[in-house]
């Protein structure tokens, strides 16, 4: 098949997954790395446009979704357009919660609403020492920040900046077990578990949000627990889509009781961490090869 691995100009040289995936795919397919906003790319020349590192989409979401809509009429976009539309805004967490999936408690503030009042209500509802404020459309921990209760005014100012830019705000308790245990990311290809990694805590106390394309991550291989596996399986079975997805990453952390809860669900452009699981790039390549052109 003719396959486009879709990236962004700023991410092209930062995506550690591209080299091993290129090597695996080129054994059987014709593969090109293409930037999503490159007007010279003829997308109908490809059998598949595979989103890999379009990591600037969060600052350009309407443009990105318009591009995805157009490209989906010219070639096979993976994951498909309805998945991208749903997954690029973290309001999907409420859909998962309604389906019975355990998530990090999440409250959204919408543009036009009172940030101060909503943050006060959130703090009254949750007995957390610290909390996180971040945009509902975001990637790589950009514009995400960790606050203590004594930093309530700074959090309100942060939320107002996002709301004034017409961005919804997501508030979540900071679950401090992540400081020691980290996050667990479970990777699935064609609905089958491939591997998992541990990601160290990203949001540091009294540290502002990253100005880079994404926050620096500390990654190592991890064997997920049975409870983490069960939660990830429930997430995938709860998705509002009829078909098995080519790829999915379920990011979970532990709550105060030590039970896993979903932090994020990555179905659009997740890092897949091939370097931390022998054979994982080949497994993904095989899953891609099973797609019908």
BALOBA-1460 file (C-alpha; in Angstrom, 3 decimals):
// residues 293
<rec num="1" residu="x" x="0.000" y="0.000" z="0.000"/>
<rec num="2" residu="x" x="0.922" y="3.655" z="-0.333"/>
<rec num="3" residu="x" x="0.947" y="5.067" z="3.185"/>
<rec num="4" residu="x" x="1.351" y="8.648" z="4.434"/>
<rec num="5" residu="x" x="2.589" y="9.019" z="8.000"/>
<rec num="6" residu="x" x="1.131" y="12.388" z="8.930"/>
<rec num="7" residu="x" x="3.099" y="14.744" z="11.157"/>
<rec num="8" residu="x" x="3.535" y="18.477" z="11.780"/>
<rec num="9" residu="x" x="6.493" y="20.595" z="10.777"/>
<rec num="10" residu="x" x="7.423" y="21.342" z="14.397"/>
<rec num="11" residu="x" x="7.135" y="17.656" z="15.374"/>
<rec num="12" residu="x" x="8.763" y="15.941" z="12.405"/>
<rec num="13" residu="x" x="12.214" y="15.680" z="14.009"/>
<rec num="14" residu="x" x="10.853" y="15.082" z="17.535"/>
<rec num="15" residu="x" x="8.727" y="11.995" z="16.881"/>
<rec num="16" residu="x" x="10.796" y="9.056" z="18.141"/>
<rec num="17" residu="x" x="8.218" y="6.618" z="16.756"/>
<rec num="18" residu="x" x="8.754" y="7.585" z="13.124"/>
<rec num="19" residu="x" x="12.134" y="5.892" z="12.431"/>
<rec num="20" residu="x" x="11.191" y="2.409" z="13.714"/>
<rec num="21" residu="x" x="7.743" y="2.589" z="12.112"/>
<rec num="22" residu="x" x="9.230" y="3.642" z="8.783"/>
<rec num="23" residu="x" x="11.672" y="0.749" z="8.927"/>
<rec num="24" residu="x" x="8.925" y="-1.752" z="9.700"/>
<rec num="25" residu="x" x="6.463" y="-0.474" z="7.093"/>
<rec num="26" residu="x" x="8.946" y="-0.086" z="4.250"/>
<rec num="27" residu="x" x="9.559" y="-3.822" z="4.190"/>
<rec num="28" residu="x" x="6.193" y="-4.199" z="2.466"/>
<rec num="29" residu="x" x="4.767" y="-0.778" z="1.653"/>
<rec num="30" residu="x" x="5.560" y="2.534" z="-0.005"/>
<rec num="31" residu="x" x="5.729" y="5.074" z="2.822"/>
<rec num="32" residu="x" x="5.997" y="8.877" z="2.892"/>
<rec num="33" residu="x" x="6.211" y="11.233" z="5.876"/>
<rec num="34" residu="x" x="3.946" y="14.226" z="5.169"/>
<rec num="35" residu="x" x="2.995" y="17.342" z="7.115"/>
<rec num="36" residu="x" x="-0.734" y="17.721" z="7.522"/>
<rec num="37" residu="x" x="-0.823" y="21.384" z="6.492"/>
<rec num="38" residu="x" x="1.493" y="21.055" z="3.487"/>
<rec num="39" residu="x" x="-0.674" y="22.294" z="0.623"/>
<rec num="40" residu="x" x="1.493" y="20.515" z="-1.932"/>
<rec num="41" residu="x" x="0.608" y="17.033" z="-0.672"/>
<rec num="42" residu="x" x="-1.793" y="15.082" z="-2.912"/>
<rec num="43" residu="x" x="-3.625" y="13.004" z="-0.329"/>
<rec num="44" residu="x" x="-5.516" y="10.990" z="-2.918"/>
<rec num="45" residu="x" x="-2.162" y="9.545" z="-3.982"/>
<rec num="46" residu="x" x="-2.186" y="7.476" z="-0.783"/>
<rec num="47" residu="x" x="-4.213" y="4.450" z="0.249"/>
<rec num="48" residu="x" x="-3.949" y="5.457" z="3.915"/>
<rec num="49" residu="x" x="-3.216" y="8.717" z="5.736"/>
<rec num="50" residu="x" x="-2.076" y="7.626" z="9.188"/>
<rec num="51" residu="x" x="-2.020" y="10.336" z="11.861"/>
<rec num="52" residu="x" x="1.195" y="10.122" z="13.824"/>
<rec num="53" residu="x" x="2.493" y="13.398" z="15.280"/>
<rec num="54" residu="x" x="0.148" y="16.239" z="14.339"/>
<rec num="55" residu="x" x="0.964" y="17.724" z="17.720"/>
<rec num="56" residu="x" x="0.143" y="21.340" z="16.888"/>
<rec num="57" residu="x" x="-3.543" y="20.598" z="16.292"/>
<rec num="58" residu="x" x="-4.603" y="21.890" z="19.708"/>
<rec num="59" residu="x" x="-3.701" y="25.451" z="18.752"/>
<rec num="60" residu="x" x="-5.340" y="25.093" z="15.312"/>
<rec num="61" residu="x" x="-8.262" y="22.766" z="15.919"/>
<rec num="62" residu="x" x="-10.832" y="24.230" z="13.456"/>
<rec num="63" residu="x" x="-8.208" y="24.235" z="10.699"/>
<rec num="64" residu="x" x="-7.090" y="20.706" z="11.608"/>
<rec num="65" residu="x" x="-10.634" y="19.325" z="11.647"/>
<rec num="66" residu="x" x="-11.371" y="20.987" z="8.315"/>
<rec num="67" residu="x" x="-8.245" y="19.346" z="6.901"/>
<rec num="68" residu="x" x="-9.223" y="15.950" z="8.351"/>
<rec num="69" residu="x" x="-12.720" y="16.270" z="6.901"/>
<rec num="70" residu="x" x="-11.338" y="17.078" z="3.448"/>
<rec num="71" residu="x" x="-8.689" y="14.349" z="3.500"/>
<rec num="72" residu="x" x="-11.176" y="11.723" z="4.662"/>
<rec num="73" residu="x" x="-12.955" y="12.152" z="1.309"/>
<rec num="74" residu="x" x="-9.712" y="11.552" z="-0.602"/>
<rec num="75" residu="x" x="-8.148" y="8.605" z="1.213"/>
<rec num="76" residu="x" x="-8.542" y="6.309" z="4.206"/>
<rec num="77" residu="x" x="-7.881" y="8.394" z="7.323"/>
<rec num="78" residu="x" x="-6.869" y="6.540" z="10.455"/>
<rec num="79" residu="x" x="-8.169" y="6.846" z="12.967"/>
<rec num="80" residu="x" x="-11.348" y="7.909" z="11.130"/>
<rec num="81" residu="x" x="-12.823" y="11.403" z="11.135"/>
<rec num="82" residu="x" x="-15.630" y="10.761" z="13.696"/>
<rec num="83" residu="x" x="-13.032" y="9.438" z="16.143"/>
<rec num="84" residu="x" x="-10.816" y="12.487" z="15.630"/>
<rec num="85" residu="x" x="-13.702" y="14.907" z="16.135"/>
<rec num="86" residu="x" x="-14.716" y="13.173" z="19.374"/>
<rec num="87" residu="x" x="-11.245" y="12.611" z="20.820"/>
<rec num="88" residu="x" x="-9.641" y="16.020" z="20.230"/>
<rec num="89" residu="x" x="-11.798" y="17.595" z="22.951"/>
<rec num="90" residu="x" x="-11.609" y="16.185" z="26.479"/>
<rec num="91" residu="x" x="-15.346" y="16.534" z="26.937"/>
<rec num="92" residu="x" x="-15.217" y="12.875" z="25.841"/>
<rec num="93" residu="x" x="-14.391" y="12.111" z="29.497"/>
<rec num="94" residu="x" x="-18.018" y="12.750" z="30.421"/>
<rec num="95" residu="x" x="-19.125" y="10.292" z="27.715"/>
<rec num="96" residu="x" x="-16.840" y="7.647" z="29.216"/>
<rec num="97" residu="x" x="-18.116" y="8.399" z="32.710"/>
<rec num="98" residu="x" x="-21.725" y="8.020" z="31.549"/>
<rec num="99" residu="x" x="-20.743" y="4.597" z="30.186"/>
<rec num="100" residu="x" x="-19.551" y="3.534" z="33.631"/>
<rec num="101" residu="x" x="-15.827" y="4.068" z="33.089"/>
<rec num="102" residu="x" x="-13.898" y="5.271" z="36.151"/>
<rec num="103" residu="x" x="-12.236" y="8.600" z="35.301"/>
<rec num="104" residu="x" x="-10.350" y="11.275" z="37.193"/>
<rec num="105" residu="x" x="-13.169" y="13.536" z="38.494"/>
<rec num="106" residu="x" x="-13.594" y="16.217" z="35.846"/>
<rec num="107" residu="x" x="-15.429" y="19.552" z="35.745"/>
<rec num="108" residu="x" x="-15.603" y="21.800" z="32.685"/>
<rec num="109" residu="x" x="-15.918" y="25.573" z="32.601"/>
<rec num="110" residu="x" x="-17.276" y="26.909" z="29.339"/>
<rec num="111" residu="x" x="-16.569" y="30.278" z="27.660"/>
<rec num="112" residu="x" x="-18.924" y="32.891" z="29.094"/>
<rec num="113" residu="x" x="-19.136" y="31.182" z="32.497"/>
<rec num="114" residu="x" x="-17.693" y="32.557" z="35.740"/>
<rec num="115" residu="x" x="-14.279" y="30.957" z="36.337"/>
<rec num="116" residu="x" x="-14.106" y="32.168" z="39.933"/>
<rec num="117" residu="x" x="-17.478" y="30.693" z="40.912"/>
<rec num="118" residu="x" x="-16.809" y="27.374" z="39.182"/>
<rec num="119" residu="x" x="-13.400" y="26.936" z="40.780"/>
<rec num="120" residu="x" x="-14.885" y="27.687" z="44.200"/>
<rec num="121" residu="x" x="-17.591" y="25.079" z="43.608"/>
<rec num="122" residu="x" x="-15.000" y="22.570" z="42.455"/>
<rec num="123" residu="x" x="-12.859" y="23.083" z="45.553"/>
<rec num="124" residu="x" x="-15.925" y="22.745" z="47.776"/>
<rec num="125" residu="x" x="-16.846" y="19.453" z="46.104"/>
<rec num="126" residu="x" x="-13.386" y="17.846" z="46.210"/>
<rec num="127" residu="x" x="-11.231" y="17.418" z="49.317"/>
<rec num="128" residu="x" x="-8.006" y="17.680" z="47.328"/>
<rec num="129" residu="x" x="-4.923" y="19.592" z="48.441"/>
<rec num="130" residu="x" x="-4.022" y="20.350" z="44.834"/>
<rec num="131" residu="x" x="-5.818" y="20.492" z="41.511"/>
<rec num="132" residu="x" x="-5.092" y="20.886" z="37.807"/>
<rec num="133" residu="x" x="-6.469" y="23.429" z="35.343"/>
<rec num="134" residu="x" x="-6.004" y="22.811" z="31.631"/>
<rec num="135" residu="x" x="-7.759" y="23.440" z="28.331"/>
<rec num="136" residu="x" x="-10.275" y="20.866" z="27.138"/>
<rec num="137" residu="x" x="-8.478" y="20.935" z="23.785"/>
<rec num="138" residu="x" x="-4.809" y="20.441" z="24.442"/>
<rec num="139" residu="x" x="-1.867" y="18.121" z="23.896"/>
<rec num="140" residu="x" x="1.509" y="17.482" z="25.467"/>
<rec num="141" residu="x" x="0.522" y="19.212" z="28.760"/>
<rec num="142" residu="x" x="0.593" y="22.617" z="27.045"/>
<rec num="143" residu="x" x="-1.340" y="25.232" z="29.066"/>
<rec num="144" residu="x" x="-1.829" y="22.723" z="31.906"/>
<rec num="145" residu="x" x="-0.844" y="23.746" z="35.423"/>
<rec num="146" residu="x" x="-0.952" y="22.307" z="38.943"/>
<rec num="147" residu="x" x="-2.235" y="24.493" z="41.793"/>
<rec num="148" residu="x" x="-2.595" y="24.272" z="45.557"/>
<rec num="149" residu="x" x="-5.717" y="25.606" z="47.259"/>
<rec num="150" residu="x" x="-3.740" y="28.652" z="48.352"/>
<rec num="151" residu="x" x="-3.118" y="29.417" z="44.667"/>
<rec num="152" residu="x" x="-6.806" y="29.700" z="43.921"/>
<rec num="153" residu="x" x="-6.472" y="33.251" z="42.529"/>
<rec num="154" residu="x" x="-3.686" y="32.197" z="40.144"/>
<rec num="155" residu="x" x="-5.865" y="29.315" z="38.937"/>
<rec num="156" residu="x" x="-8.778" y="31.695" z="38.335"/>
<rec num="157" residu="x" x="-6.520" y="33.991" z="36.290"/>
<rec num="158" residu="x" x="-5.285" y="30.995" z="34.267"/>
<rec num="159" residu="x" x="-8.830" y="29.808" z="33.609"/>
<rec num="160" residu="x" x="-9.935" y="33.302" z="32.576"/>
<rec num="161" residu="x" x="-7.076" y="33.538" z="30.050"/>
<rec num="162" residu="x" x="-8.233" y="30.300" z="28.456"/>
<rec num="163" residu="x" x="-11.916" y="31.278" z="28.530"/>
<rec num="164" residu="x" x="-11.152" y="34.689" z="27.024"/>
<rec num="165" residu="x" x="-9.499" y="32.809" z="24.134"/>
<rec num="166" residu="x" x="-12.775" y="30.873" z="23.713"/>
<rec num="167" residu="x" x="-11.279" y="27.688" z="25.151"/>
<rec num="168" residu="x" x="-13.140" y="25.451" z="27.581"/>
<rec num="169" residu="x" x="-11.339" y="24.691" z="30.838"/>
<rec num="170" residu="x" x="-11.015" y="21.300" z="32.517"/>
<rec num="171" residu="x" x="-10.545" y="21.085" z="36.298"/>
<rec num="172" residu="x" x="-9.370" y="17.855" z="37.950"/>
<rec num="173" residu="x" x="-8.093" y="16.962" z="41.419"/>
<rec num="174" residu="x" x="-4.358" y="16.331" z="41.441"/>
<rec num="175" residu="x" x="-4.097" y="12.658" z="42.432"/>
<rec num="176" residu="x" x="-0.774" y="12.632" z="44.233"/>
<rec num="177" residu="x" x="-0.159" y="8.890" z="43.915"/>
<rec num="178" residu="x" x="1.105" y="9.819" z="40.442"/>
<rec num="179" residu="x" x="4.185" y="11.405" z="42.053"/>
<rec num="180" residu="x" x="5.450" y="7.958" z="43.070"/>
<rec num="181" residu="x" x="3.612" y="5.507" z="40.830"/>
<rec num="182" residu="x" x="3.410" y="7.616" z="37.677"/>
<rec num="183" residu="x" x="0.950" y="7.073" z="34.835"/>
<rec num="184" residu="x" x="0.396" y="3.804" z="33.023"/>
<rec num="185" residu="x" x="-0.246" y="4.026" z="29.282"/>
<rec num="186" residu="x" x="-1.672" y="0.882" z="27.687"/>
<rec num="187" residu="x" x="-1.250" y="0.554" z="23.915"/>
<rec num="188" residu="x" x="-3.644" y="-1.363" z="21.666"/>
<rec num="189" residu="x" x="-3.270" y="-2.128" z="17.962"/>
<rec num="190" residu="x" x="-6.331" y="-3.362" z="16.074"/>
<rec num="191" residu="x" x="-8.047" y="-3.872" z="19.428"/>
<rec num="192" residu="x" x="-5.317" y="-6.133" z="20.826"/>
<rec num="193" residu="x" x="-3.041" y="-5.200" z="23.708"/>
<rec num="194" residu="x" x="0.535" y="-4.595" z="22.557"/>
<rec num="195" residu="x" x="2.512" y="-3.131" z="25.463"/>
<rec num="196" residu="x" x="2.487" y="-0.572" z="28.260"/>
<rec num="197" residu="x" x="4.797" y="2.098" z="29.594"/>
<rec num="198" residu="x" x="5.213" y="4.092" z="32.774"/>
<rec num="199" residu="x" x="5.239" y="7.838" z="32.406"/>
<rec num="200" residu="x" x="6.643" y="9.907" z="35.263"/>
<rec num="201" residu="x" x="4.633" y="12.836" z="36.675"/>
<rec num="202" residu="x" x="4.570" y="15.767" z="34.263"/>
<rec num="203" residu="x" x="3.162" y="18.654" z="36.291"/>
<rec num="204" residu="x" x="5.626" y="19.933" z="38.874"/>
<rec num="205" residu="x" x="4.616" y="21.949" z="41.913"/>
<rec num="206" residu="x" x="5.011" y="25.730" z="41.443"/>
<rec num="207" residu="x" x="6.135" y="25.250" z="37.860"/>
<rec num="208" residu="x" x="4.369" y="27.041" z="35.031"/>
<rec num="209" residu="x" x="3.018" y="25.296" z="31.941"/>
<rec num="210" residu="x" x="5.474" y="24.175" z="29.281"/>
<rec num="211" residu="x" x="6.188" y="26.541" z="26.423"/>
<rec num="212" residu="x" x="7.479" y="23.714" z="24.243"/>
<rec num="213" residu="x" x="5.410" y="21.638" z="21.834"/>
<rec num="214" residu="x" x="5.071" y="19.080" z="24.642"/>
<rec num="215" residu="x" x="6.375" y="18.620" z="28.176"/>
<rec num="216" residu="x" x="9.463" y="16.471" z="28.698"/>
<rec num="217" residu="x" x="8.453" y="12.911" z="29.496"/>
<rec num="218" residu="x" x="10.299" y="10.255" z="31.512"/>
<rec num="219" residu="x" x="9.335" y="6.887" z="30.055"/>
<rec num="220" residu="x" x="10.078" y="3.293" z="31.019"/>
<rec num="221" residu="x" x="8.530" y="-0.078" z="30.210"/>
<rec num="222" residu="x" x="5.818" y="-1.313" z="32.564"/>
<rec num="223" residu="x" x="3.739" y="-4.449" z="33.055"/>
<rec num="224" residu="x" x="0.206" y="-3.207" z="33.743"/>
<rec num="225" residu="x" x="-1.799" y="-4.606" z="36.616"/>
<rec num="226" residu="x" x="-4.894" y="-6.728" z="36.095"/>
<rec num="227" residu="x" x="-7.028" y="-3.781" z="37.255"/>
<rec num="228" residu="x" x="-5.382" y="-1.449" z="34.722"/>
<rec num="229" residu="x" x="-5.950" y="-4.012" z="31.969"/>
<rec num="230" residu="x" x="-9.592" y="-4.401" z="32.945"/>
<rec num="231" residu="x" x="-10.163" y="-0.640" z="32.960"/>
<rec num="232" residu="x" x="-8.532" y="-0.188" z="29.547"/>
<rec num="233" residu="x" x="-10.624" y="-3.027" z="28.106"/>
<rec num="234" residu="x" x="-13.775" y="-1.381" z="29.483"/>
<rec num="235" residu="x" x="-12.779" y="1.925" z="27.873"/>
<rec num="236" residu="x" x="-12.386" y="0.320" z="24.456"/>
<rec num="237" residu="x" x="-15.691" y="-1.544" z="24.770"/>
<rec num="238" residu="x" x="-17.432" y="1.729" z="25.723"/>
<rec num="239" residu="x" x="-16.364" y="3.735" z="22.681"/>
<rec num="240" residu="x" x="-19.218" y="5.212" z="20.622"/>
<rec num="241" residu="x" x="-17.866" y="3.772" z="17.369"/>
<rec num="242" residu="x" x="-18.901" y="0.545" z="15.624"/>
<rec num="243" residu="x" x="-15.506" y="-0.585" z="14.356"/>
<rec num="244" residu="x" x="-12.319" y="-1.657" z="16.115"/>
<rec num="245" residu="x" x="-9.772" y="1.145" z="16.009"/>
<rec num="246" residu="x" x="-6.365" y="0.720" z="14.418"/>
<rec num="247" residu="x" x="-4.678" y="2.220" z="17.476"/>
<rec num="248" residu="x" x="-5.630" y="3.386" z="20.952"/>
<rec num="249" residu="x" x="-3.737" y="4.475" z="24.039"/>
<rec num="250" residu="x" x="-5.408" y="4.497" z="27.440"/>
<rec num="251" residu="x" x="-3.625" y="6.602" z="30.083"/>
<rec num="252" residu="x" x="-4.522" y="5.730" z="33.679"/>
<rec num="253" residu="x" x="-3.397" y="6.844" z="37.125"/>
<rec num="254" residu="x" x="-4.255" y="5.692" z="40.634"/>
<rec num="255" residu="x" x="-6.810" y="7.420" z="42.826"/>
<rec num="256" residu="x" x="-6.446" y="7.829" z="46.601"/>
<rec num="257" residu="x" x="-7.692" y="4.264" z="47.121"/>
<rec num="258" residu="x" x="-5.123" y="2.820" z="44.744"/>
<rec num="259" residu="x" x="-7.670" y="2.046" z="42.009"/>
<rec num="260" residu="x" x="-6.902" y="2.973" z="38.397"/>
<rec num="261" residu="x" x="-8.901" y="5.776" z="36.774"/>
<rec num="262" residu="x" x="-8.698" y="7.157" z="33.248"/>
<rec num="263" residu="x" x="-6.725" y="10.356" z="32.866"/>
<rec num="264" residu="x" x="-6.837" y="10.559" z="29.083"/>
<rec num="265" residu="x" x="-7.773" y="8.484" z="26.066"/>
<rec num="266" residu="x" x="-5.485" y="9.015" z="23.076"/>
<rec num="267" residu="x" x="-7.080" y="8.054" z="19.746"/>
<rec num="268" residu="x" x="-5.800" y="10.793" z="17.448"/>
<rec num="269" residu="x" x="-2.007" y="11.256" z="17.441"/>
<rec num="270" residu="x" x="-0.553" y="9.411" z="20.442"/>
<rec num="271" residu="x" x="3.071" y="8.543" z="20.982"/>
<rec num="272" residu="x" x="3.280" y="4.748" z="20.844"/>
<rec num="273" residu="x" x="6.668" y="4.293" z="22.556"/>
<rec num="274" residu="x" x="8.059" y="1.610" z="20.248"/>
<rec num="275" residu="x" x="11.513" y="1.940" z="21.834"/>
<rec num="276" residu="x" x="10.195" y="0.467" z="25.075"/>
<rec num="277" residu="x" x="8.673" y="-2.733" z="23.674"/>
<rec num="278" residu="x" x="10.571" y="-5.064" z="21.369"/>
<rec num="279" residu="x" x="8.539" y="-5.946" z="18.295"/>
<rec num="280" residu="x" x="5.886" y="-3.287" z="18.877"/>
<rec num="281" residu="x" x="6.635" y="-1.360" z="15.665"/>
<rec num="282" residu="x" x="6.318" y="-4.618" z="13.732"/>
<rec num="283" residu="x" x="3.016" y="-5.405" z="15.465"/>
<rec num="284" residu="x" x="1.685" y="-2.007" z="14.490"/>
<rec num="285" residu="x" x="2.945" y="-2.437" z="10.940"/>
<rec num="286" residu="x" x="1.165" y="-5.798" z="10.734"/>
<rec num="287" residu="x" x="-2.069" y="-4.199" z="11.950"/>
<rec num="288" residu="x" x="-1.760" y="-1.496" z="9.281"/>
<rec num="289" residu="x" x="-1.097" y="-4.148" z="6.660"/>
<rec num="290" residu="x" x="-4.404" y="-5.846" z="7.500"/>
<rec num="291" residu="x" x="-6.309" y="-2.730" z="6.457"/>
<rec num="292" residu="x" x="-8.031" y="-2.877" z="3.096"/>
<rec num="293" residu="x" x="-6.743" y="-0.241" z="0.644"/>
